[in-house]
Amino acid sequence: MKKVFLNSTHCGAVEADTISKNGRSTKSLMNKRFFLRAWTKGVMFALLYFAQFSLTQAQEVTEPQIVKFGMNRGTPVVDSSTDHLEPELGFFEIDDRQVEYYTKVRSKLFNGLTVNPEIRFQVMPSFSPENVLDIEFDRSNNKYYLIYHICEEKIDNNKNWENVKVDRFKTEIDKKSVELIQSLFFIAVNQAKRPHLEIEIIDGPDEQLILIKGLKIPLDGTRYYFTATKYYKRSGVTHSPVHGSKMKKLVDIGYELIELAKSQKEIVEFDEELQEKIEKLIEELK
């Protein structure tokens, strides 16, 4: 048995067909019953993401060239892949549809926001409107502001996206609270890394079984983007983190910031409970 370790943009589990050493499929690990229950969308995502971001990075797995995929039917559990953010994909790593979609979101949702916020928490759901929260520093009056934008309709797959209205909220936030949440975001984005994958190659007399552990195929759900600016801007992303994970705690704190931005208080100051949550998560992430 051989083991190969590599990094990839996605995490979870996928298992490949049993294939011969000369690269031809000899025995399928996916029966007809599984195919009836598998989503076509899931299979397509598996092929696209795995082929683009996993096989091209393998160091020892140069054969086989023909691989079929199955999706893991296990229940999500807390593991190391949900305890850190992942780096955002670069412009040249995303497809044309994503470029078009992100351009629309940027032009509509980010209108009026600074390019370099102190922090940014961006929420990109599959079926509900996109929204974003910033903390910005106004040099004209030396004050910090919580700013929240949310679309009234979802931009994705919306032919009338240019006419989508955006609800805007803005309230002042005290400097001490800004410095605390900025510390949390900065630690989180600086720890962003690609999930660890393990490939096992099991040799048989006439065939090989390739098992890939740690590959997650994100379908529906919500992507959360975190940005922090301290000397320079860095970002990271997580996809629907599971309950109990550090990234789920980070997302929950982001939602608390949104509620504070919508509160219309004259000035926002973190209460003792929120301060403790942030300080505790900072220690967990260190």
N, C-alpha and C positions, 0 to 999 in steps of 0.2 A: 504494500500500500504506500502510495506517495501522498504527501501533503504539500500544498502550495499556498502561500499566504500573499494576499494582495489587498490593495485598497480600491474602493469603488464609490461612486456617487450615491448608490442606493444600498439598502440593507434589508434583511429578511431571510427567506429561504426559497430556493428553486432546486429541483432535481432534474437531471438530464436523462435521456434515453440510455439504455445499454447499447453500446456500439462496438463494432469490431475495431481492431487495432489499425486496420487500413482505412478507417474513417466511414465505414458503411453501417447503417443502423441494422441490428440483428434482432433486437427484442425490445418492445416498448414497455416502459414502466407505467404508462398511463392507459388504463383500460377504457372501454366504451362508456362505462358508467360515469367515470370522471369527466369525460368530454361532454356528456350531456349536462353536467352541472357547472362546468367551467364557463366563464364569460368570455365571449370573443374579444371583448375589449382588454381583458386581463392578459390573454395570450399574446395579443399584439403588443401591449406594453412590455411584456416579458421579452419578446424578441427584440424590440427596438432598444430598450434600455440595457439589457444584458449584452447584446451584441456590440453596442456602441461604447459602453463604459466599463465592461468587465473583461471580455475575452481579449480586447486589444491591450490590456494592461497585464495579462498573465505572463509570468516569467518562464515557467516550465511547460505550461500547457499549450503546445503548438499544434497538437493533434488531439482529437479529430476536428475536421472542419465542418461536419454536419452534426448539429445538436438540436434536439427537440426539447421543449420545456413543459414543466408542470408547475402548478402553483401550490404552495404550502397551505394545507387546510387547518393548521394548528391554531390554537387560541393565542392572541398576542400576550406576551409576558414582558415584565420589566427586565431589560438587559442593558449592557453597556452602550448599545447603539442609541438608546433614548436618553442617555446621560450627558450628551454634548450636542451642540449644533453641528450642522454640516456646512461646508463652504458653499456659497452660491455658485451656480454654473455661470461660466463666462459667456459673453455675447456669442462667440463662435461655437459654443457647445449646445446652444438651443436651436430648435427648428424654426422655420419661417413663421409658423402659426404663433409660436410663443413670442417671437419678435413683434409681430403685429399686435398681439394681445397686450403685451407689456407696454408698448408704445401708447396704446389707447388709455390704459390705466394711468400711466404717467401724465399724459396730457390732461386728463379729466380729474383724477383724484389728487394729484400733486400740485394742481394749479394754486399758486399763492404760497406754497411752502418753500422753505429754503433748501438749497442743495446740500448743505452740511448742518443738519440738526444735531443737537447735543445727543439725543437718542431718537430712534424711530422704531415703532412697533407696527408692522404692516400685516394685515390679515387678509388672506386670499382664499375664501371658501369655494367649494365646488358648486353650491346651489343657492347661495345668498350673496348680497352685495359686498363688494370689496370695500375695505376701510383702512385707515391709517391714522396713527397717533404720533405726533412729534413733540419734543420739548425744544423750544428755540430760545435763543438769547437775543434780546433787542438792545443793540448797542446805543441806541438813541436815548434810552432811559435806564439802562443797566438793569433790566428786569428779565426774568425768565417766564415763558408762557407754555402752558399745555394746550396743544392745538389738535383737534380731532376732526377728521373728514370722513364721511360715509356716504356712499352712493345710495340713492333711493331705489335704484334698480341695478341688477347685475350687468356689468359691461360685457362680459364674455358671451359670445353668441347672440349679441343684441344688435340687430340691424339699425336700430335707432339710438345707438350708444352716444352719439354726439349731443343728443337732447336730454340725456340722463342728468338729473339734478343732483347736486351734492349738498348735504347738510353739513354745516360747519359750526364747531364749538371752540371757544377760546377763553382761557382763564389764566390768571397769574399763578405761579407756583414759587414757593420760597427756595432760596439758594441751597439750604441744607438738604432739602428733599431731593433737589436735582443732583447734587453731588453723590448722594447715596445710591439713587437708581442708576446713575451713570456708571458708578463703580461696578454694580451688578452686571449691567449690559456689557461693559468693556471686558470683564473677566469671561463672560459667556462667549462673546464673539472671538476672543483671542484663543479660546480652546476649541474652536471649530475644526473638525477633522473628518475625513472620509471614513465611513464604517469599515471595520476589519472583516475581510472575507477569508474563508478557509475552503480550499478545494481539495477534496479527497479523490484520488484515482485508485480504484480497486481493480487489480489485475486478475483476470481469469484466464483459463487455457486458450480461449479463442476470442475473448471480448474484454472490454473495459467498462466499468461503471464510474461515471463522474458525478460526484455529489458536491453541490455548492451551498455552503452554509453562510448566512449573514447577508443575503441579498433580499431586499424588500422592494416589491413592485408597488409604488404608490398609485392607487386608482383614485377613487373619490375620497374626500376628506378636506382638511384645511391646511394650507401652508402658512407658516408664521415666519416672518422675516424680522430679524433684529439687527439694528445698526447702532453703533456708538462712535462718536467722534471725539478723540482725545489725541491731539497732535496730528492724527490722520484718521480717516474713516475706514471702518471695517464692518463687515456684515456676516451673518450666518442664518441658516434656515432650519426649521424642523417641521415635520409633517405629522399632524395628528398624534402627538406623543401620548403614550399610555398613562393611565392613572397611576400615581405614585412615583413616577420618574421625575428626575430633576428638571427636565425640559417642560414637563406638564406644570410644575410649580412656577417655572419662569413664565409660561404662557398665562397662567392664572394671575400672576402679578401684573402682566400686561393688560389684562382685562380690568383689573382694579384701577389702573391708570386711566383707562377709557371712561369708567364710571366717574372718576374724579373730574375729568375734563368736561363731562356732561352735567356736572353738579351745579355749575354756574355760581360757585362760591367766589367771593371777592378775591381771596387768595387761598391756594391749596397748600396745606401742610400735612405731611404724612402723620397719621396717628401712631400711637405706640405699637399697636398690633401689626400694622403694615411695616413699620420699621423693623420689627423683630423678624417678620417673614423674610424681608430682603436681606438682613444681616445674617440670618441662619442659612439662606441659600448661598450667599457669598462664601460662607465657611465651607459648605458642602462642595462647592465648585473648586475651591482652592486645592 
